Amino acid sequence: MMVEYVLRLALLLPLLGLLIWGSLRLTRYLQTRLNTAQGGNQSVQLIQTNLIAPGLKLAVVRFHDREILIGCSRQGLVRLGEADANRLAGAE
């Protein structure tokens, strides 16, 4: 009985590890594939994010040649400011 348990354990533990490893590899592959598929012609582009506090972020998003400053919290999103992206690029 004990020998049977050890044999099952020796067979199933590597199999479980292989399944976990395979699912992680598949997840990484699908994430990179989805990111490259979206990178072509999209109207919304995330420029930068800054973590202010746990649960609070500032994000700069480019949308139709406008850069929008967004406050992100657990309660939702708030537009804090907006500027023309072309004007900002010329100022640098």
PDB file of N, CA, C and O in Angstrom, chain B, residues numbered from 101:
ATOM      1  N   MET B 101       0.815  -1.182   0.000  1.00  0.00           N
ATOM      2  CA  MET B 101       0.000   0.000   0.000  1.00  0.00           C
ATOM      3  C   MET B 101       0.870   1.262   0.000  1.00  0.00           C
ATOM      4  O   MET B 101       0.600   2.195  -0.757  1.00  0.00           O
ATOM      5  N   MET B 102       1.875   1.300   0.813  1.00  0.00           N
ATOM      6  CA  MET B 102       2.762   2.458   0.887  1.00  0.00           C
ATOM      7  C   MET B 102       3.568   2.593  -0.407  1.00  0.00           C
ATOM      8  O   MET B 102       3.816   3.709  -0.864  1.00  0.00           O
ATOM      9  N   VAL B 103       3.973   1.485  -0.992  1.00  0.00           N
ATOM     10  CA  VAL B 103       4.740   1.506  -2.233  1.00  0.00           C
ATOM     11  C   VAL B 103       3.873   2.066  -3.364  1.00  0.00           C
ATOM     12  O   VAL B 103       4.346   2.840  -4.196  1.00  0.00           O
ATOM     13  N   GLU B 104       2.618   1.670  -3.381  1.00  0.00           N
ATOM     14  CA  GLU B 104       1.697   2.179  -4.407  1.00  0.00           C
ATOM     15  C   GLU B 104       1.518   3.699  -4.276  1.00  0.00           C
ATOM     16  O   GLU B 104       1.480   4.405  -5.284  1.00  0.00           O
ATOM     17  N   TYR B 105       1.411   4.192  -3.067  1.00  0.00           N
ATOM     18  CA  TYR B 105       1.274   5.631  -2.823  1.00  0.00           C
ATOM     19  C   TYR B 105       2.510   6.386  -3.306  1.00  0.00           C
ATOM     20  O   TYR B 105       2.384   7.432  -3.942  1.00  0.00           O
ATOM     21  N   VAL B 106       3.692   5.871  -3.013  1.00  0.00           N
ATOM     22  CA  VAL B 106       4.935   6.522  -3.414  1.00  0.00           C
ATOM     23  C   VAL B 106       5.072   6.512  -4.935  1.00  0.00           C
ATOM     24  O   VAL B 106       5.536   7.495  -5.514  1.00  0.00           O
ATOM     25  N   LEU B 107       4.676   5.418  -5.594  1.00  0.00           N
ATOM     26  CA  LEU B 107       4.750   5.351  -7.047  1.00  0.00           C
ATOM     27  C   LEU B 107       3.784   6.359  -7.690  1.00  0.00           C
ATOM     28  O   LEU B 107       4.142   7.028  -8.660  1.00  0.00           O
ATOM     29  N   ARG B 108       2.577   6.464  -7.157  1.00  0.00           N
ATOM     30  CA  ARG B 108       1.621   7.450  -7.688  1.00  0.00           C
ATOM     31  C   ARG B 108       2.137   8.868  -7.480  1.00  0.00           C
ATOM     32  O   ARG B 108       2.023   9.712  -8.370  1.00  0.00           O
ATOM     33  N   LEU B 109       2.694   9.124  -6.322  1.00  0.00           N
ATOM     34  CA  LEU B 109       3.248  10.440  -6.032  1.00  0.00           C
ATOM     35  C   LEU B 109       4.408  10.763  -6.967  1.00  0.00           C
ATOM     36  O   LEU B 109       4.512  11.885  -7.463  1.00  0.00           O
ATOM     37  N   ALA B 110       5.283   9.785  -7.212  1.00  0.00           N
ATOM     38  CA  ALA B 110       6.427   9.986  -8.095  1.00  0.00           C
ATOM     39  C   ALA B 110       5.978  10.224  -9.537  1.00  0.00           C
ATOM     40  O   ALA B 110       6.683  10.890 -10.296  1.00  0.00           O
ATOM     41  N   LEU B 111       4.842   9.702  -9.919  1.00  0.00           N
ATOM     42  CA  LEU B 111       4.336   9.906 -11.266  1.00  0.00           C
ATOM     43  C   LEU B 111       3.552  11.217 -11.392  1.00  0.00           C
ATOM     44  O   LEU B 111       3.700  11.932 -12.384  1.00  0.00           O
ATOM     45  N   LEU B 112       2.740  11.529 -10.417  1.00  0.00           N
ATOM     46  CA  LEU B 112       1.836  12.666 -10.534  1.00  0.00           C
ATOM     47  C   LEU B 112       2.491  14.012 -10.219  1.00  0.00           C
ATOM     48  O   LEU B 112       2.100  15.021 -10.806  1.00  0.00           O
ATOM     49  N   LEU B 113       3.462  14.063  -9.325  1.00  0.00           N
ATOM     50  CA  LEU B 113       4.112  15.336  -9.019  1.00  0.00           C
ATOM     51  C   LEU B 113       4.839  15.941 -10.219  1.00  0.00           C
ATOM     52  O   LEU B 113       4.658  17.128 -10.491  1.00  0.00           O
ATOM     53  N   PRO B 114       5.651  15.177 -10.947  1.00  0.00           N
ATOM     54  CA  PRO B 114       6.258  15.772 -12.152  1.00  0.00           C
ATOM     55  C   PRO B 114       5.211  16.143 -13.211  1.00  0.00           C
ATOM     56  O   PRO B 114       5.375  17.131 -13.927  1.00  0.00           O
ATOM     57  N   LEU B 115       4.153  15.363 -13.308  1.00  0.00           N
ATOM     58  CA  LEU B 115       3.088  15.681 -14.252  1.00  0.00           C
ATOM     59  C   LEU B 115       2.398  16.989 -13.881  1.00  0.00           C
ATOM     60  O   LEU B 115       2.091  17.799 -14.755  1.00  0.00           O
ATOM     61  N   LEU B 116       2.156  17.195 -12.605  1.00  0.00           N
ATOM     62  CA  LEU B 116       1.556  18.436 -12.133  1.00  0.00           C
ATOM     63  C   LEU B 116       2.490  19.624 -12.380  1.00  0.00           C
ATOM     64  O   LEU B 116       2.048  20.691 -12.807  1.00  0.00           O
ATOM     65  N   GLY B 117       3.761  19.434 -12.113  1.00  0.00           N
ATOM     66  CA  GLY B 117       4.744  20.488 -12.386  1.00  0.00           C
ATOM     67  C   GLY B 117       4.808  20.824 -13.867  1.00  0.00           C
ATOM     68  O   GLY B 117       4.927  21.996 -14.225  1.00  0.00           O
ATOM     69  N   LEU B 118       4.731  19.833 -14.724  1.00  0.00           N
ATOM     70  CA  LEU B 118       4.736  20.052 -16.167  1.00  0.00           C
ATOM     71  C   LEU B 118       3.490  20.817 -16.607  1.00  0.00           C
ATOM     72  O   LEU B 118       3.576  21.689 -17.472  1.00  0.00           O
ATOM     73  N   LEU B 119       2.347  20.504 -16.029  1.00  0.00           N
ATOM     74  CA  LEU B 119       1.116  21.226 -16.357  1.00  0.00           C
ATOM     75  C   LEU B 119       1.188  22.691 -15.916  1.00  0.00           C
ATOM     76  O   LEU B 119       0.744  23.578 -16.646  1.00  0.00           O
ATOM     77  N   ILE B 120       1.734  22.944 -14.747  1.00  0.00           N
ATOM     78  CA  ILE B 120       1.884  24.324 -14.267  1.00  0.00           C
ATOM     79  C   ILE B 120       2.845  25.097 -15.161  1.00  0.00           C
ATOM     80  O   ILE B 120       2.558  26.231 -15.546  1.00  0.00           O
ATOM     81  N   TRP B 121       3.966  24.502 -15.489  1.00  0.00           N
ATOM     82  CA  TRP B 121       4.951  25.150 -16.355  1.00  0.00           C
ATOM     83  C   TRP B 121       4.354  25.437 -17.734  1.00  0.00           C
ATOM     84  O   TRP B 121       4.548  26.519 -18.287  1.00  0.00           O
ATOM     85  N   GLY B 122       3.627  24.464 -18.285  1.00  0.00           N
ATOM     86  CA  GLY B 122       3.013  24.643 -19.597  1.00  0.00           C
ATOM     87  C   GLY B 122       1.961  25.741 -19.609  1.00  0.00           C
ATOM     88  O   GLY B 122       1.863  26.501 -20.573  1.00  0.00           O
ATOM     89  N   SER B 123       1.176  25.827 -18.544  1.00  0.00           N
ATOM     90  CA  SER B 123       0.163  26.876 -18.502  1.00  0.00           C
ATOM     91  C   SER B 123       0.807  28.260 -18.375  1.00  0.00           C
ATOM     92  O   SER B 123       0.303  29.224 -18.952  1.00  0.00           O
ATOM     93  N   LEU B 124       1.907  28.372 -17.633  1.00  0.00           N
ATOM     94  CA  LEU B 124       2.611  29.651 -17.538  1.00  0.00           C
ATOM     95  C   LEU B 124       3.216  30.058 -18.882  1.00  0.00           C
ATOM     96  O   LEU B 124       3.153  31.226 -19.263  1.00  0.00           O
ATOM     97  N   ARG B 125       3.793  29.111 -19.587  1.00  0.00           N
ATOM     98  CA  ARG B 125       4.360  29.400 -20.902  1.00  0.00           C
ATOM     99  C   ARG B 125       3.273  29.813 -21.894  1.00  0.00           C
ATOM    100  O   ARG B 125       3.466  30.742 -22.677  1.00  0.00           O
ATOM    101  N   LEU B 126       2.133  29.124 -21.860  1.00  0.00           N
ATOM    102  CA  LEU B 126       1.027  29.457 -22.752  1.00  0.00           C
ATOM    103  C   LEU B 126       0.474  30.846 -22.446  1.00  0.00           C
ATOM    104  O   LEU B 126       0.147  31.600 -23.363  1.00  0.00           O
ATOM    105  N   THR B 127       0.368  31.187 -21.160  1.00  0.00           N
ATOM    106  CA  THR B 127      -0.111  32.507 -20.771  1.00  0.00           C
ATOM    107  C   THR B 127       0.836  33.587 -21.267  1.00  0.00           C
ATOM    108  O   THR B 127       0.383  34.601 -21.798  1.00  0.00           O
ATOM    109  N   ARG B 128       2.124  33.397 -21.109  1.00  0.00           N
ATOM    110  CA  ARG B 128       3.108  34.374 -21.570  1.00  0.00           C
ATOM    111  C   ARG B 128       3.054  34.528 -23.089  1.00  0.00           C
ATOM    112  O   ARG B 128       3.134  35.643 -23.604  1.00  0.00           O
ATOM    113  N   TYR B 129       2.919  33.425 -23.798  1.00  0.00           N
ATOM    114  CA  TYR B 129       2.842  33.469 -25.257  1.00  0.00           C
ATOM    115  C   TYR B 129       1.597  34.228 -25.713  1.00  0.00           C
ATOM    116  O   TYR B 129       1.673  35.069 -26.610  1.00  0.00           O
ATOM    117  N   LEU B 130       0.461  33.935 -25.101  1.00  0.00           N
ATOM    118  CA  LEU B 130      -0.775  34.588 -25.509  1.00  0.00           C
ATOM    119  C   LEU B 130      -0.773  36.074 -25.166  1.00  0.00           C
ATOM    120  O   LEU B 130      -1.321  36.879 -25.919  1.00  0.00           O
ATOM    121  N   GLN B 131      -0.168  36.451 -24.043  1.00  0.00           N
ATOM    122  CA  GLN B 131      -0.093  37.869 -23.688  1.00  0.00           C
ATOM    123  C   GLN B 131       0.760  38.641 -24.694  1.00  0.00           C
ATOM    124  O   GLN B 131       0.367  39.729 -25.116  1.00  0.00           O
ATOM    125  N   THR B 132       1.898  38.112 -25.083  1.00  0.00           N
ATOM    126  CA  THR B 132       2.739  38.803 -26.060  1.00  0.00           C
ATOM    127  C   THR B 132       2.054  38.838 -27.419  1.00  0.00           C
ATOM    128  O   THR B 132       2.176  39.823 -28.147  1.00  0.00           O
ATOM    129  N   ARG B 133       1.345  37.790 -27.762  1.00  0.00           N
ATOM    130  CA  ARG B 133       0.639  37.759 -29.049  1.00  0.00           C
ATOM    131  C   ARG B 133      -0.494  38.782 -29.077  1.00  0.00           C
ATOM    132  O   ARG B 133      -0.703  39.445 -30.093  1.00  0.00           O
ATOM    133  N   LEU B 134      -1.224  38.916 -27.975  1.00  0.00           N
ATOM    134  CA  LEU B 134      -2.302  39.901 -27.920  1.00  0.00           C
ATOM    135  C   LEU B 134      -1.755  41.317 -27.937  1.00  0.00           C
ATOM    136  O   LEU B 134      -2.347  42.197 -28.562  1.00  0.00           O
ATOM    137  N   ASN B 135      -0.641  41.552 -27.266  1.00  0.00           N
ATOM    138  CA  ASN B 135      -0.050  42.894 -27.241  1.00  0.00           C
ATOM    139  C   ASN B 135       0.439  43.314 -28.620  1.00  0.00           C
ATOM    140  O   ASN B 135       0.260  44.470 -29.003  1.00  0.00           O
ATOM    141  N   THR B 136       1.048  42.414 -29.370  1.00  0.00           N
ATOM    142  CA  THR B 136       1.524  42.762 -30.702  1.00  0.00           C
ATOM    143  C   THR B 136       0.366  42.930 -31.667  1.00  0.00           C
ATOM    144  O   THR B 136       0.460  43.724 -32.602  1.00  0.00           O
ATOM    145  N   ALA B 137      -0.720  42.204 -31.465  1.00  0.00           N
ATOM    146  CA  ALA B 137      -1.881  42.350 -32.346  1.00  0.00           C
ATOM    147  C   ALA B 137      -2.556  43.689 -32.128  1.00  0.00           C
ATOM    148  O   ALA B 137      -3.106  44.251 -33.075  1.00  0.00           O
ATOM    149  N   GLN B 138      -2.536  44.217 -30.918  1.00  0.00           N
ATOM    150  CA  GLN B 138      -3.179  45.485 -30.622  1.00  0.00           C
ATOM    151  C   GLN B 138      -2.297  46.676 -30.969  1.00  0.00           C
ATOM    152  O   GLN B 138      -2.795  47.798 -31.065  1.00  0.00           O
ATOM    153  N   GLY B 139      -1.010  46.460 -31.158  1.00  0.00           N
ATOM    154  CA  GLY B 139      -0.081  47.567 -31.355  1.00  0.00           C
ATOM    155  C   GLY B 139      -0.175  48.260 -32.694  1.00  0.00           C
ATOM    156  O   GLY B 139       0.440  49.312 -32.868  1.00  0.00           O
ATOM    157  N   GLY B 140      -0.907  47.728 -33.642  1.00  0.00           N
ATOM    158  CA  GLY B 140      -0.950  48.289 -34.975  1.00  0.00           C
ATOM    159  C   GLY B 140      -1.653  49.627 -35.055  1.00  0.00           C
ATOM    160  O   GLY B 140      -0.996  50.665 -34.965  1.00  0.00           O
ATOM    161  N   ASN B 141      -2.943  49.641 -35.217  1.00  0.00           N
ATOM    162  CA  ASN B 141      -3.693  50.870 -35.452  1.00  0.00           C
ATOM    163  C   ASN B 141      -4.683  51.079 -34.315  1.00  0.00           C
ATOM    164  O   ASN B 141      -5.865  50.766 -34.456  1.00  0.00           O
ATOM    165  N   GLN B 142      -4.222  51.590 -33.216  1.00  0.00           N
ATOM    166  CA  GLN B 142      -5.105  51.807 -32.081  1.00  0.00           C
ATOM    167  C   GLN B 142      -5.187  53.293 -31.773  1.00  0.00           C
ATOM    168  O   GLN B 142      -4.218  54.031 -31.950  1.00  0.00           O
ATOM    169  N   SER B 143      -6.351  53.720 -31.312  1.00  0.00           N
ATOM    170  CA  SER B 143      -6.557  55.142 -31.065  1.00  0.00           C
ATOM    171  C   SER B 143      -6.206  55.537 -29.639  1.00  0.00           C
ATOM    172  O   SER B 143      -6.041  56.725 -29.361  1.00  0.00           O
ATOM    173  N   VAL B 144      -6.088  54.575 -28.724  1.00  0.00           N
ATOM    174  CA  VAL B 144      -5.739  54.862 -27.336  1.00  0.00           C
ATOM    175  C   VAL B 144      -4.369  54.256 -27.050  1.00  0.00           C
ATOM    176  O   VAL B 144      -4.131  53.079 -27.320  1.00  0.00           O
ATOM    177  N   GLN B 145      -3.473  55.072 -26.503  1.00  0.00           N
ATOM    178  CA  GLN B 145      -2.126  54.602 -26.184  1.00  0.00           C
ATOM    179  C   GLN B 145      -1.764  55.064 -24.783  1.00  0.00           C
ATOM    180  O   GLN B 145      -1.875  56.249 -24.468  1.00  0.00           O
ATOM    181  N   LEU B 146      -1.332  54.134 -23.944  1.00  0.00           N
ATOM    182  CA  LEU B 146      -0.905  54.458 -22.586  1.00  0.00           C
ATOM    183  C   LEU B 146       0.528  54.966 -22.647  1.00  0.00           C
ATOM    184  O   LEU B 146       1.429  54.247 -23.079  1.00  0.00           O
ATOM    185  N   ILE B 147       0.738  56.199 -22.218  1.00  0.00           N
ATOM    186  CA  ILE B 147       2.060  56.814 -22.291  1.00  0.00           C
ATOM    187  C   ILE B 147       2.860  56.533 -21.027  1.00  0.00           C
ATOM    188  O   ILE B 147       3.999  56.073 -21.108  1.00  0.00           O
ATOM    189  N   GLN B 148       2.278  56.804 -19.857  1.00  0.00           N
ATOM    190  CA  GLN B 148       3.014  56.651 -18.599  1.00  0.00           C
ATOM    191  C   GLN B 148       2.031  56.477 -17.451  1.00  0.00           C
ATOM    192  O   GLN B 148       0.923  57.012 -17.483  1.00  0.00           O
ATOM    193  N   THR B 149       2.451  55.714 -16.424  1.00  0.00           N
ATOM    194  CA  THR B 149       1.680  55.597 -15.189  1.00  0.00           C
ATOM    195  C   THR B 149       2.599  55.841 -14.008  1.00  0.00           C
ATOM    196  O   THR B 149       3.779  55.493 -14.046  1.00  0.00           O
ATOM    197  N   ASN B 150       2.060  56.436 -12.966  1.00  0.00           N
ATOM    198  CA  ASN B 150       2.794  56.670 -11.719  1.00  0.00           C
ATOM    199  C   ASN B 150       1.926  56.214 -10.563  1.00  0.00           C
ATOM    200  O   ASN B 150       0.751  56.573 -10.480  1.00  0.00           O
ATOM    201  N   LEU B 151       2.499  55.430  -9.675  1.00  0.00           N
ATOM    202  CA  LEU B 151       1.794  54.985  -8.486  1.00  0.00           C
ATOM    203  C   LEU B 151       1.941  56.060  -7.416  1.00  0.00           C
ATOM    204  O   LEU B 151       3.053  56.376  -6.993  1.00  0.00           O
ATOM    205  N   ILE B 152       0.818  56.618  -6.983  1.00  0.00           N
ATOM    206  CA  ILE B 152       0.824  57.666  -5.969  1.00  0.00           C
ATOM    207  C   ILE B 152       0.749  57.055  -4.572  1.00  0.00           C
ATOM    208  O   ILE B 152       1.526  57.413  -3.687  1.00  0.00           O
ATOM    209  N   ALA B 153      -0.177  56.144  -4.384  1.00  0.00           N
ATOM    210  CA  ALA B 153      -0.386  55.443  -3.118  1.00  0.00           C
ATOM    211  C   ALA B 153      -1.045  54.112  -3.465  1.00  0.00           C
ATOM    212  O   ALA B 153      -1.515  53.934  -4.589  1.00  0.00           O
ATOM    213  N   PRO B 154      -1.088  53.181  -2.524  1.00  0.00           N
ATOM    214  CA  PRO B 154      -1.777  51.921  -2.825  1.00  0.00           C
ATOM    215  C   PRO B 154      -3.226  52.178  -3.246  1.00  0.00           C
ATOM    216  O   PRO B 154      -4.021  52.730  -2.485  1.00  0.00           O
ATOM    217  N   GLY B 155      -3.544  51.774  -4.451  1.00  0.00           N
ATOM    218  CA  GLY B 155      -4.884  51.977  -4.974  1.00  0.00           C
ATOM    219  C   GLY B 155      -5.074  53.288  -5.714  1.00  0.00           C
ATOM    220  O   GLY B 155      -6.166  53.544  -6.220  1.00  0.00           O
ATOM    221  N   LEU B 156      -4.031  54.145  -5.798  1.00  0.00           N
ATOM    222  CA  LEU B 156      -4.128  55.428  -6.502  1.00  0.00           C
ATOM    223  C   LEU B 156      -3.015  55.541  -7.539  1.00  0.00           C
ATOM    224  O   LEU B 156      -1.839  55.369  -7.219  1.00  0.00           O
ATOM    225  N   LYS B 157      -3.390  55.828  -8.775  1.00  0.00           N
ATOM    226  CA  LYS B 157      -2.423  55.977  -9.860  1.00  0.00           C
ATOM    227  C   LYS B 157      -2.750  57.209 -10.675  1.00  0.00           C
ATOM    228  O   LYS B 157      -3.897  57.649 -10.745  1.00  0.00           O
ATOM    229  N   LEU B 158      -1.721  57.752 -11.285  1.00  0.00           N
ATOM    230  CA  LEU B 158      -1.879  58.766 -12.318  1.00  0.00           C
ATOM    231  C   LEU B 158      -1.462  58.137 -13.632  1.00  0.00           C
ATOM    232  O   LEU B 158      -0.441  57.452 -13.699  1.00  0.00           O
ATOM    233  N   ALA B 159      -2.243  58.363 -14.678  1.00  0.00           N
ATOM    234  CA  ALA B 159      -1.931  57.798 -15.984  1.00  0.00           C
ATOM    235  C   ALA B 159      -2.036  58.891 -17.034  1.00  0.00           C
ATOM    236  O   ALA B 159      -2.933  59.733 -16.987  1.00  0.00           O
ATOM    237  N   VAL B 160      -1.110  58.867 -17.980  1.00  0.00           N
ATOM    238  CA  VAL B 160      -1.171  59.752 -19.142  1.00  0.00           C
ATOM    239  C   VAL B 160      -1.515  58.876 -20.338  1.00  0.00           C
ATOM    240  O   VAL B 160      -0.817  57.908 -20.642  1.00  0.00           O
ATOM    241  N   VAL B 161      -2.610  59.237 -21.011  1.00  0.00           N
ATOM    242  CA  VAL B 161      -3.125  58.465 -22.132  1.00  0.00           C
ATOM    243  C   VAL B 161      -3.172  59.357 -23.361  1.00  0.00           C
ATOM    244  O   VAL B 161      -3.614  60.503 -23.273  1.00  0.00           O
ATOM    245  N   ARG B 162      -2.723  58.852 -24.509  1.00  0.00           N
ATOM    246  CA  ARG B 162      -2.830  59.595 -25.756  1.00  0.00           C
ATOM    247  C   ARG B 162      -4.055  59.073 -26.505  1.00  0.00           C
ATOM    248  O   ARG B 162      -4.175  57.876 -26.766  1.00  0.00           O
ATOM    249  N   PHE B 163      -4.962  59.990 -26.845  1.00  0.00           N
ATOM    250  CA  PHE B 163      -6.201  59.629 -27.533  1.00  0.00           C
ATOM    251  C   PHE B 163      -6.478  60.666 -28.613  1.00  0.00           C
ATOM    252  O   PHE B 163      -6.764  61.824 -28.305  1.00  0.00           O
ATOM    253  N   HIS B 164      -6.395  60.259 -29.870  1.00  0.00           N
ATOM    254  CA  HIS B 164      -6.635  61.136 -31.023  1.00  0.00           C
ATOM    255  C   HIS B 164      -5.838  62.442 -30.920  1.00  0.00           C
ATOM    256  O   HIS B 164      -6.413  63.530 -30.953  1.00  0.00           O
ATOM    257  N   ASP B 165      -4.524  62.327 -30.796  1.00  0.00           N
ATOM    258  CA  ASP B 165      -3.604  63.465 -30.709  1.00  0.00           C
ATOM    259  C   ASP B 165      -3.865  64.381 -29.523  1.00  0.00           C
ATOM    260  O   ASP B 165      -3.554  65.570 -29.581  1.00  0.00           O
ATOM    261  N   ARG B 166      -4.419  63.854 -28.473  1.00  0.00           N
ATOM    262  CA  ARG B 166      -4.600  64.578 -27.212  1.00  0.00           C
ATOM    263  C   ARG B 166      -3.973  63.733 -26.111  1.00  0.00           C
ATOM    264  O   ARG B 166      -4.149  62.514 -26.095  1.00  0.00           O
ATOM    265  N   GLU B 167      -3.252  64.353 -25.201  1.00  0.00           N
ATOM    266  CA  GLU B 167      -2.724  63.648 -24.035  1.00  0.00           C
ATOM    267  C   GLU B 167      -3.596  64.006 -22.844  1.00  0.00           C
ATOM    268  O   GLU B 167      -3.782  65.180 -22.523  1.00  0.00           O
ATOM    269  N   ILE B 168      -4.127  62.977 -22.195  1.00  0.00           N
ATOM    270  CA  ILE B 168      -5.099  63.161 -21.118  1.00  0.00           C
ATOM    271  C   ILE B 168      -4.497  62.599 -19.833  1.00  0.00           C
ATOM    272  O   ILE B 168      -4.022  61.464 -19.807  1.00  0.00           O
ATOM    273  N   LEU B 169      -4.518  63.401 -18.766  1.00  0.00           N
ATOM    274  CA  LEU B 169      -4.071  62.964 -17.444  1.00  0.00           C
ATOM    275  C   LEU B 169      -5.287  62.398 -16.717  1.00  0.00           C
ATOM    276  O   LEU B 169      -6.304  63.074 -16.561  1.00  0.00           O
ATOM    277  N   ILE B 170      -5.164  61.148 -16.276  1.00  0.00           N
ATOM    278  CA  ILE B 170      -6.276  60.446 -15.643  1.00  0.00           C
ATOM    279  C   ILE B 170      -5.858  59.999 -14.251  1.00  0.00           C
ATOM    280  O   ILE B 170      -4.766  59.461 -14.070  1.00  0.00           O
ATOM    281  N   GLY B 171      -6.714  60.219 -13.277  1.00  0.00           N
ATOM    282  CA  GLY B 171      -6.534  59.698 -11.932  1.00  0.00           C
ATOM    283  C   GLY B 171      -7.285  58.381 -11.811  1.00  0.00           C
ATOM    284  O   GLY B 171      -8.475  58.312 -12.119  1.00  0.00           O
ATOM    285  N   CYS B 172      -6.603  57.347 -11.367  1.00  0.00           N
ATOM    286  CA  CYS B 172      -7.196  56.015 -11.268  1.00  0.00           C
ATOM    287  C   CYS B 172      -7.238  55.601  -9.792  1.00  0.00           C
ATOM    288  O   CYS B 172      -6.216  55.617  -9.106  1.00  0.00           O
ATOM    289  N   SER B 173      -8.418  55.234  -9.319  1.00  0.00           N
ATOM    290  CA  SER B 173      -8.562  54.753  -7.953  1.00  0.00           C
ATOM    291  C   SER B 173      -9.468  53.535  -7.969  1.00  0.00           C
ATOM    292  O   SER B 173      -9.929  53.103  -9.026  1.00  0.00           O
ATOM    293  N   ARG B 174      -9.716  52.990  -6.800  1.00  0.00           N
ATOM    294  CA  ARG B 174     -10.602  51.826  -6.713  1.00  0.00           C
ATOM    295  C   ARG B 174     -12.040  52.187  -7.049  1.00  0.00           C
ATOM    296  O   ARG B 174     -12.825  51.321  -7.438  1.00  0.00           O
ATOM    297  N   GLN B 175     -12.388  53.454  -6.902  1.00  0.00           N
ATOM    298  CA  GLN B 175     -13.748  53.898  -7.182  1.00  0.00           C
ATOM    299  C   GLN B 175     -13.981  54.176  -8.662  1.00  0.00           C
ATOM    300  O   GLN B 175     -15.128  54.179  -9.110  1.00  0.00           O
ATOM    301  N   GLY B 176     -12.914  54.410  -9.435  1.00  0.00           N
ATOM    302  CA  GLY B 176     -13.076  54.663 -10.859  1.00  0.00           C
ATOM    303  C   GLY B 176     -11.996  55.556 -11.416  1.00  0.00           C
ATOM    304  O   GLY B 176     -10.930  55.710 -10.819  1.00  0.00           O
ATOM    305  N   LEU B 177     -12.280  56.154 -12.579  1.00  0.00           N
ATOM    306  CA  LEU B 177     -11.351  57.024 -13.289  1.00  0.00           C
ATOM    307  C   LEU B 177     -11.882  58.451 -13.296  1.00  0.00           C
ATOM    308  O   LEU B 177     -13.090  58.677 -13.372  1.00  0.00           O
ATOM    309  N   VAL B 178     -10.948  59.425 -13.215  1.00  0.00           N
ATOM    310  CA  VAL B 178     -11.312  60.834 -13.262  1.00  0.00           C
ATOM    311  C   VAL B 178     -10.339  61.533 -14.207  1.00  0.00           C
ATOM    312  O   VAL B 178      -9.125  61.381 -14.075  1.00  0.00           O
ATOM    313  N   ARG B 179     -10.873  62.301 -15.165  1.00  0.00           N
ATOM    314  CA  ARG B 179     -10.026  63.076 -16.062  1.00  0.00           C
ATOM    315  C   ARG B 179      -9.560  64.320 -15.324  1.00  0.00           C
ATOM    316  O   ARG B 179     -10.379  65.139 -14.905  1.00  0.00           O
ATOM    317  N   LEU B 180      -8.248  64.466 -15.162  1.00  0.00           N
ATOM    318  CA  LEU B 180      -7.687  65.580 -14.405  1.00  0.00           C
ATOM    319  C   LEU B 180      -7.208  66.715 -15.291  1.00  0.00           C
ATOM    320  O   LEU B 180      -7.217  67.875 -14.877  1.00  0.00           O
ATOM    321  N   GLY B 181      -6.792  66.393 -16.498  1.00  0.00           N
ATOM    322  CA  GLY B 181      -6.297  67.440 -17.384  1.00  0.00           C
ATOM    323  C   GLY B 181      -6.129  66.911 -18.787  1.00  0.00           C
ATOM    324  O   GLY B 181      -6.197  65.707 -19.032  1.00  0.00           O
ATOM    325  N   GLU B 182      -5.906  67.843 -19.711  1.00  0.00           N
ATOM    326  CA  GLU B 182      -5.816  67.465 -21.118  1.00  0.00           C
ATOM    327  C   GLU B 182      -4.942  68.477 -21.838  1.00  0.00           C
ATOM    328  O   GLU B 182      -4.980  69.667 -21.526  1.00  0.00           O
ATOM    329  N   ALA B 183      -4.140  68.002 -22.818  1.00  0.00           N
ATOM    330  CA  ALA B 183      -3.295  68.898 -23.605  1.00  0.00           C
ATOM    331  C   ALA B 183      -3.150  68.313 -25.000  1.00  0.00           C
ATOM    332  O   ALA B 183      -3.327  67.114 -25.216  1.00  0.00           O
ATOM    333  N   ASP B 184      -2.828  69.181 -25.928  1.00  0.00           N
ATOM    334  CA  ASP B 184      -2.596  68.769 -27.309  1.00  0.00           C
ATOM    335  C   ASP B 184      -1.235  68.085 -27.385  1.00  0.00           C
ATOM    336  O   ASP B 184      -0.232  68.672 -26.978  1.00  0.00           O
ATOM    337  N   ALA B 185      -1.181  66.854 -27.900  1.00  0.00           N
ATOM    338  CA  ALA B 185       0.059  66.098 -27.941  1.00  0.00           C
ATOM    339  C   ALA B 185       1.050  66.710 -28.915  1.00  0.00           C
ATOM    340  O   ALA B 185       2.254  66.667 -28.662  1.00  0.00           O
ATOM    341  N   ASN B 186       0.587  67.275 -30.014  1.00  0.00           N
ATOM    342  CA  ASN B 186       1.494  67.888 -30.990  1.00  0.00           C
ATOM    343  C   ASN B 186       2.174  69.111 -30.420  1.00  0.00           C
ATOM    344  O   ASN B 186       3.354  69.341 -30.685  1.00  0.00           O
ATOM    345  N   ARG B 187       1.461  69.893 -29.649  1.00  0.00           N
ATOM    346  CA  ARG B 187       2.032  71.089 -29.011  1.00  0.00           C
ATOM    347  C   ARG B 187       3.092  70.686 -27.995  1.00  0.00           C
ATOM    348  O   ARG B 187       4.129  71.341 -27.888  1.00  0.00           O
ATOM    349  N   LEU B 188       2.836  69.595 -27.235  1.00  0.00           N
ATOM    350  CA  LEU B 188       3.799  69.150 -26.235  1.00  0.00           C
ATOM    351  C   LEU B 188       5.059  68.588 -26.879  1.00  0.00           C
ATOM    352  O   LEU B 188       6.156  68.784 -26.355  1.00  0.00           O
ATOM    353  N   ALA B 189       4.923  67.900 -27.995  1.00  0.00           N
ATOM    354  CA  ALA B 189       6.087  67.323 -28.664  1.00  0.00           C
ATOM    355  C   ALA B 189       6.991  68.428 -29.216  1.00  0.00           C
ATOM    356  O   ALA B 189       8.213  68.279 -29.218  1.00  0.00           O
ATOM    357  N   GLY B 190       6.406  69.534 -29.685  1.00  0.00           N
ATOM    358  CA  GLY B 190       7.198  70.635 -30.216  1.00  0.00           C
ATOM    359  C   GLY B 190       7.923  71.416 -29.143  1.00  0.00           C
ATOM    360  O   GLY B 190       8.923  72.073 -29.431  1.00  0.00           O
ATOM    361  N   ALA B 191       7.439  71.361 -27.899  1.00  0.00           N
ATOM    362  CA  ALA B 191       8.040  72.130 -26.808  1.00  0.00           C
ATOM    363  C   ALA B 191       9.314  71.487 -26.298  1.00  0.00           C
ATOM    364  O   ALA B 191      10.134  72.163 -25.676  1.00  0.00           O
ATOM    365  N   GLU B 192       9.500  70.214 -26.539  1.00  0.00           N
ATOM    366  CA  GLU B 192      10.679  69.503 -25.994  1.00  0.00           C
ATOM    367  C   GLU B 192      11.913  69.730 -26.780  1.00  0.00           C
ATOM    368  O   GLU B 192      12.969  69.198 -26.439  1.00  0.00           O
TER     369      GLU B 192
END
